[in-house]
């Protein structure tokens, strides 16, 4: 072996190691954990939780001291005048200009709310508002779990379809080779050979389509996980190799659903909104303190050097008297919105029950189909093996063999599709009962 060959082999080893190092090997649990961490929808939900926390701080801030400073420099281009009665001077009334040309004023005022029921209602909404954001975040996580698991199963089912098609392609190729020999020896007609050739081409087309679908399924899984499409992903635990665990649907309880809890929190927030609007009829009380300094002068310089101070404290009472029924209209709107939400919850609860019932029916149907298709695969294989032997012995025509082969392929394909349907039915039950997080935590 010369030096050039050694370098080529070394380069090949390094390339293979690099390719292996770049491949990420994950189980279903790992895929979900990756998605929960990296999917952009999770990050958006986390940002929304942050917004809810900041809204809580904002609502509280309105009931805490507010301090503001003000400053102004006035150039009184034309001073305001007033008339002093002449009796004060023993003569005619006099017109007098008040003030100076320049006035500088700086001040600071602190306000503190003593009582404002509307603000208190806003603070009361902080807890359910944060809870609502947390529930939406949980709902986002449940959706990601469902989408990733569904895409994960689709990858393995598509792989199984590819393996099946490759096996069928190999079997059909062997038959075609035998038919070619028989055709060359004049034992069969060319039409028999052509029919098998058509079957081979059909399988090849199905295989090409399945391989394309596998790429799409892998890309869909990466998208749901928030993984770059360029990253190499290898899935390690094939669910199709494991015995099926037939699950018990269990008892349905709508209160376990995140959507149901979100709607209840929204109704709580709407009730608080009604209270806030109603509180607008109550008086508002606040105190304030103000301190400032002022400078006057006929020239600009004087208005910065001749200061005198002033200050005040006060109590402010605001009593709403009449607003042309604006608040009454707002209150009735809030009340109608609350009634609408209650009716919507009733409808949604019925819909949740329907979804659970349908999911249970789908699971039962998937169980039955899975058992039937599994038994049918065994039966179709037995028929195919016997038919193959009979054809080789020359006791049956080619059409019988092709029919048996087609039936066997269909039985295998139906069984694979039944496996996917069963996994999807399981996910549907978990989703309809609000237990997707339990499904995730129970994964090995």
C-alpha positions in Angstrom: 0.0 0.0 0.0 1.5 3.3 -1.1 1.4 6.6 0.8 -1.4 8.0 -1.4 -3.7 5.1 -0.6 -3.0 5.5 3.1 -3.9 9.2 2.9 -7.1 8.3 1.0 -8.1 5.7 3.6 -7.3 8.1 6.5 -9.4 10.9 4.9 -12.3 8.4 4.4 -12.2 7.4 8.1 -12.1 11.1 9.2 -15.1 11.9 7.0 -17.0 9.0 8.3 -16.2 10.0 11.9 -17.3 13.6 11.2 -20.6 12.4 9.7 -21.2 10.2 12.7 -20.4 13.0 15.1 -22.9 15.2 13.4 -25.8 12.7 13.7 -28.1 13.2 16.6 -29.6 10.0 18.1 -32.9 10.5 19.9 -35.7 8.5 21.4 -39.3 9.7 21.4 -38.9 11.2 24.9 -35.7 12.9 23.7 -37.5 14.4 20.7 -40.3 15.8 22.8 -37.8 17.2 25.4 -35.9 18.8 22.5 -39.1 20.3 21.1 -40.3 21.6 24.4 -37.0 23.4 24.8 -36.4 24.6 21.2 -39.8 25.0 19.5 -40.5 28.7 18.8 -44.1 28.4 20.0 -42.8 27.4 23.5 -40.6 30.5 23.5 -43.5 32.7 22.5 -45.6 31.2 25.3 -42.8 32.0 27.7 -42.7 35.6 26.5 -46.5 35.8 27.0 -46.0 34.6 30.6 -43.4 37.4 31.0 -45.9 39.9 29.6 -48.5 38.7 32.2 -46.0 39.3 35.0 -45.2 42.8 33.8 -48.9 43.6 33.5 -49.2 42.6 37.1 -46.5 45.0 38.0 -48.1 47.7 35.9 -51.5 47.2 37.6 -49.9 47.4 41.1 -47.9 50.6 40.2 -51.1 52.6 39.8 -51.8 52.2 43.5 -48.3 53.2 44.5 -46.9 56.8 44.9 -46.5 58.7 41.6 -43.9 61.5 41.5 -43.5 63.9 38.6 -41.4 67.0 38.1 -42.2 70.1 36.0 -40.2 73.0 34.7 -41.1 76.0 32.6 -39.5 79.2 31.4 -42.0 81.8 30.1 -41.2 84.8 28.0 -44.3 87.0 28.5 -44.4 88.8 25.2 -47.4 90.8 26.4 -48.3 90.9 30.1 -51.8 90.5 31.2 -53.5 93.7 32.5 -56.1 94.4 35.1 -58.0 97.5 36.3 -57.6 98.8 39.8 -60.5 100.8 41.2 -59.9 104.5 41.4 -61.3 104.7 44.9 -58.1 103.0 46.1 -56.1 106.0 45.0 -58.6 108.8 45.3 -58.9 109.2 41.5 -59.8 107.4 38.3 -59.5 103.7 37.7 -56.0 102.6 36.7 -55.0 99.9 34.2 -52.0 97.9 35.6 -49.9 95.2 33.9 -49.2 92.2 36.2 -46.1 90.1 36.4 -42.6 90.4 34.8 -41.4 89.7 31.3 -39.6 86.4 32.4 -40.9 83.7 34.7 -39.1 80.5 35.6 -40.9 77.8 37.5 -39.8 74.4 38.7 -41.8 72.0 40.9 -42.3 68.4 41.9 -45.5 66.7 43.0 -46.2 63.4 44.6 -49.6 61.7 44.4 -50.8 58.8 46.4 -54.1 57.0 45.8 -56.0 56.4 49.0 -59.1 54.7 47.6 -59.9 53.7 44.0 -61.9 50.5 43.7 -61.3 50.3 39.9 -57.5 50.1 40.5 -58.1 47.4 43.2 -60.2 45.4 40.7 -57.3 45.6 38.3 -54.9 44.3 40.9 -57.3 41.5 41.7 -57.1 40.4 38.0 -53.3 39.8 38.3 -53.5 36.3 39.7 -55.9 34.9 37.1 -54.1 36.8 34.3 -50.8 35.1 35.2 -52.7 31.7 35.6 -54.1 32.2 32.1 -50.7 32.8 30.6 -49.3 29.7 32.4 -52.2 27.6 31.1 -51.7 28.8 27.5 -48.0 27.8 27.9 -49.1 24.4 29.0 -51.5 24.1 26.1 -48.7 25.0 23.7 -46.5 22.2 25.3 -49.4 19.7 24.9 -49.7 20.6 21.2 -46.0 20.1 20.7 -46.1 16.7 22.4 -48.9 15.6 20.2 -47.4 16.9 16.9 -43.9 15.4 17.7 -45.3 12.0 18.7 -47.5 11.9 15.6 -44.6 12.9 13.3 -42.3 10.4 15.1 -44.7 7.5 14.5 -45.1 8.6 10.8 -41.4 8.3 10.3 -41.3 4.7 11.5 -44.4 3.7 9.6 -43.0 5.2 6.4 -39.7 3.3 7.0 -41.7 0.1 7.5 -43.5 0.7 4.2 -40.1 1.2 2.4 -38.8 -2.1 3.9 -41.9 -3.8 2.7 -41.6 -2.4 -0.8 -38.0 -3.3 -1.0 -38.8 -6.9 0.0 -41.6 -7.0 -2.5 -39.3 -5.6 -5.2 -36.8 -8.3 -4.5 -39.4 -11.0 -4.7 -40.9 -9.7 -7.9 -37.4 -9.4 -9.4 -36.8 -13.1 -8.7 -40.1 -14.0 -10.3 -39.3 -11.9 -13.3 -35.9 -13.6 -13.7 -37.6 -16.9 -13.7 -40.2 -15.7 -16.2 -37.4 -14.4 -18.4 -35.9 -17.9 -18.6 -39.3 -19.4 -19.3 -40.0 -16.8 -22.0 -36.6 -17.5 -23.6 -37.5 -21.2 -23.6 -41.0 -20.6 -25.0 -42.7 -21.9 -21.9 -44.8 -18.8 -21.3 -46.2 -16.0 -23.4 -44.7 -12.6 -23.5 -47.9 -11.1 -22.0 -47.2 -13.1 -18.7 -43.8 -11.6 -18.6 -45.1 -8.1 -19.3 -47.7 -8.3 -16.6 -45.1 -9.0 -14.0 -42.9 -6.3 -15.4 -45.7 -3.8 -14.9 -46.1 -5.0 -11.3 -42.3 -4.5 -10.8 -42.5 -1.0 -12.2 -45.5 -0.1 -10.0 -43.6 -1.3 -6.9 -40.6 0.8 -8.0 -42.8 3.9 -8.3 -44.3 3.2 -4.9 -40.9 2.8 -3.4 -39.7 6.1 -4.9 -42.8 7.8 -3.5 -42.3 6.3 0.0 -38.7 7.4 0.1 -39.8 10.9 -0.8 -42.4 10.7 2.0 -39.8 9.6 4.4 -37.8 12.8 3.8 -40.9 14.8 4.3 -41.8 13.0 7.5 -38.3 13.5 8.9 -38.4 17.2 8.0 -41.9 17.5 9.6 -40.5 15.9 12.8 -37.5 18.3 12.8 -39.8 21.3 12.2 -42.1 20.3 15.2 -39.0 19.9 17.3 -37.5 23.2 16.3 -34.4 21.4 14.9 -32.5 22.7 11.9 -33.5 20.7 8.8 -29.8 20.4 7.9 -29.1 18.4 11.1 -28.8 14.6 10.8 -31.4 12.9 13.0 -31.4 9.2 13.9 -34.4 7.8 15.8 -33.4 5.0 18.1 -36.5 3.3 19.6 -38.7 1.8 17.0 -42.2 1.6 18.4 -43.1 -1.0 15.7 -40.6 -3.5 17.2 -42.3 -3.3 20.6 -45.5 -5.3 21.6 -48.6 -3.2 21.5 -49.9 -2.1 24.8 -53.7 -1.8 24.5 -54.7 1.1 26.6 -57.9 1.6 28.7 -59.5 4.9 27.6 -60.5 5.6 31.3 -63.1 8.0 32.5 -63.6 11.4 30.9 -63.5 14.5 33.0 -63.7 17.9 31.1 -62.1 19.7 34.0 -58.8 17.9 33.3 -58.6 19.7 29.9 -56.3 22.7 29.6 -58.8 24.4 27.2 -61.6 24.0 29.8 -59.5 25.5 32.5 -58.4 28.4 30.3 -62.1 29.2 29.6 -62.9 29.2 33.3 -60.0 31.6 34.0 -61.3 33.9 31.2 -64.7 33.9 32.8 -63.1 34.8 36.1 -61.3 37.7 34.4 -64.6 38.8 32.7 -66.3 38.8 36.2 -63.5 41.0 37.5 -64.0 43.3 34.5 -67.6 43.7 35.5 -66.6 44.6 39.0 -64.0 47.1 37.7 -66.6 48.9 35.6 -69.1 49.0 38.4 -66.5 50.4 40.8 -66.3 53.4 38.5 -69.5 54.7 40.3 -67.6 55.0 43.6 -65.7 58.1 44.7 -61.9 58.2 44.4 -59.7 59.7 47.1 -56.0 60.6 46.8 -53.5 62.9 48.6 -50.8 64.9 47.0 -47.9 67.1 48.0 -46.3 69.8 45.9 -43.1 71.8 46.3 -41.7 74.3 43.8 -39.5 77.4 43.2 -40.2 80.4 41.1 -38.0 83.2 39.8 -39.3 86.5 38.2 -37.3 89.1 36.4 -37.6 91.8 33.7 -34.4 90.4 32.2 -33.6 86.7 31.4 -30.7 86.6 33.8 -32.9 87.8 36.7 -35.3 84.9 36.1 -32.6 82.5 37.0 -31.3 84.2 40.2 -34.3 85.6 42.1 -35.9 82.4 43.5 -38.6 82.0 46.0 -40.2 78.7 47.1 -43.8 77.5 47.6 -45.4 74.3 48.6 -48.8 72.7 49.3 -50.4 69.5 50.5 -53.9 68.5 49.6 -56.7 65.9 49.6 -58.5 65.2 46.3 -61.9 63.7 46.1 -63.5 62.8 42.8 -67.2 61.9 42.7 -68.6 60.7 39.4 -72.1 62.2 38.9 -73.3 61.7 35.3 -71.5 60.2 32.2 -74.5 60.0 29.8 -74.9 56.3 30.7 -71.5 55.4 29.2 -70.5 53.2 32.2 -73.9 51.6 32.3 -73.4 50.5 28.6 -69.9 49.2 29.4 -71.2 47.2 32.4 -74.0 45.6 30.3 -71.6 44.7 27.6 -69.3 43.0 30.1 -72.3 41.2 31.5 -73.4 40.0 28.1 -69.8 38.9 27.3 -69.8 36.8 30.5 -73.1 35.2 29.7 -71.7 34.4 26.2 -68.6 32.8 27.7 -70.8 30.6 30.0 -72.9 29.4 27.1 -69.7 28.9 25.0 -68.3 26.7 27.8 -71.4 24.6 27.8 -71.1 24.1 24.0 -67.4 23.4 24.3 -67.9 20.9 27.1 -70.3 19.0 24.9 -67.8 19.1 22.1 -65.0 17.8 24.4 -67.2 14.9 25.3 -67.9 14.3 21.7 -64.2 14.3 20.9 -63.5 11.9 23.7 -66.3 9.6 22.5 -65.0 9.7 18.9 -61.4 9.1 20.1 -62.6 6.1 22.1 -64.5 4.7 19.1 -61.4 5.3 16.9 -59.2 3.4 19.4 -61.6 0.5 19.6 -61.8 0.4 15.8 -58.0 0.6 15.5 -57.6 -2.3 18.0 -60.0 -4.4 16.0 -58.4 -3.5 12.6 -54.9 -4.1 14.0 -55.8 -7.6 15.2 -57.6 -8.5 12.0 -54.9 -7.1 9.7 -52.2 -8.9 11.7 -54.1 -12.2 11.3 -54.7 -11.4 7.7 -50.9 -10.9 7.1 -50.2 -14.4 8.5 -52.9 -15.9 6.4 -51.9 -14.1 3.2 -48.3 -15.2 3.7 -49.4 -18.8 4.0 -51.4 -18.5 0.8 -48.5 -16.9 -1.0 -46.0 -19.5 0.1 -48.3 -22.4 -1.0 -49.1 -20.6 -4.3 -45.4 -20.1 -5.0 -44.7 -23.7 -4.4 -47.6 -24.8 -6.6 -46.4 -22.5 -9.4 -42.9 -23.9 -9.3 -44.4 -27.3 -9.6 -46.4 -26.1 -12.6 -49.9 -26.9 -11.1 -51.3 -23.4 -11.2 -51.0 -20.5 -13.8 -49.0 -17.3 -13.3 -52.1 -15.3 -12.7 -52.8 -17.2 -9.4 -49.3 -16.4 -8.2 -49.6 -12.7 -9.1 -52.9 -12.5 -7.3 -51.5 -14.2 -4.2 -48.6 -11.8 -4.3 -50.8 -8.8 -4.6 -53.0 -10.0 -1.7 -49.9 -10.5 0.5 -48.6 -7.0 -0.3 -52.0 -5.4 0.4 -52.3 -7.3 3.7 -48.8 -6.1 4.8 -49.6 -2.5 3.7 -52.9 -2.6 5.6 -51.2 -3.9 8.7 -48.6 -1.1 8.6 -51.4 1.5 8.2 -53.3 -0.1 11.1 -50.3 0.3 13.3 -50.1 4.0 12.5 -53.9 4.4 13.0 -53.6 2.7 16.4 -50.8 5.0 17.5 -52.7 8.0 16.3 -55.8 6.8 18.1 -53.8 6.5 21.3 -52.6 10.1 20.9 -56.2 11.1 20.3 -57.3 9.6 23.6 -54.5 11.3 25.5 -55.4 14.6 23.8 -59.2 14.3 24.4 -58.6 13.5 28.1 -55.9 16.1 28.7 -53.2 13.6 29.6 -50.6 14.3 27.0 -48.1 15.5 29.7 -48.7 12.2 31.5 -48.0 10.3 28.3 -44.7 12.2 27.9 -43.5 11.7 31.4 -44.3 8.0 31.2 -42.1 7.5 28.2 -38.9 5.5 28.8 
